[in-house]
Amino acid sequence: MESHSSAQIEELQAQQSAAVAALEEKKRELASEVLTLKTVHCIRSWINFHNPVHMYWIISKGKINSAKICHLQ
């Protein structure tokens, strides 16, 4: 079995930590994108179900939180 020096082990641990941090950041980015897509889909579904002109006005004026739209369907 190959023997590693303390410096090599520390370097490998640093690389592993950096890789884990990068993966966690990517996971957060993807989760945010998924939430955005779900919200957009939900809003479109609700708008298609109701009066589109009226709903665009309500959303554009900030009269309703887009996250709550899904619960109104």
C-alpha positions in Angstrom: 0.0 0.0 0.0 1.3 3.4 -0.9 2.3 5.7 2.0 1.3 9.4 1.9 3.0 12.2 3.6 1.1 14.5 6.0 1.3 17.3 3.4 -0.2 15.0 0.7 -3.0 14.0 3.0 -3.8 17.6 3.9 -3.8 18.5 0.2 -6.2 15.6 -0.6 -8.5 16.7 2.3 -8.4 20.3 1.0 -9.3 19.1 -2.5 -12.1 16.9 -1.1 -13.5 19.8 1.0 -13.5 22.1 -2.0 -15.2 19.5 -4.1 -17.9 18.9 -1.5 -18.4 22.7 -1.2 -18.8 23.0 -4.9 -21.3 20.2 -5.0 -23.3 21.7 -2.2 -23.4 25.0 -4.0 -24.6 23.3 -7.2 -27.2 21.5 -5.2 -28.5 24.8 -3.9 -28.6 26.3 -7.4 -30.5 23.4 -8.8 -33.0 23.4 -5.9 -33.6 27.1 -6.6 -34.1 26.4 -10.3 -36.6 23.6 -9.5 -38.5 25.9 -7.1 -38.7 28.5 -9.8 -39.9 26.0 -12.4 -42.5 24.7 -10.0 -43.7 28.2 -9.1 -44.0 29.2 -12.8 -45.9 26.0 -13.6 -48.2 26.6 -10.7 -48.9 30.2 -11.7 -49.5 29.2 -15.3 -51.9 26.5 -14.2 -53.8 28.9 -12.0 -53.9 31.6 -14.6 -55.2 29.2 -17.2 -57.9 28.1 -14.8 -59.0 31.7 -14.1 -59.3 35.0 -16.0 -55.8 35.7 -17.4 -56.1 39.4 -17.8 -57.3 39.9 -14.2 -54.6 37.6 -12.8 -51.7 39.2 -14.7 -52.9 42.6 -13.2 -53.1 41.1 -9.7 -49.6 39.6 -9.9 -48.1 42.7 -11.5 -49.4 44.9 -8.8 -48.1 42.6 -6.1 -51.6 42.1 -4.7 -50.9 38.4 -4.2 -47.8 36.4 -3.4 -47.0 34.0 -6.2 -46.2 31.3 -3.6 -49.8 31.4 -2.4 -51.3 31.0 -5.9 -50.9 27.2 -5.8 -53.1 27.1 -2.7 -55.9 29.0 -4.3 -56.5 26.5 -7.1 
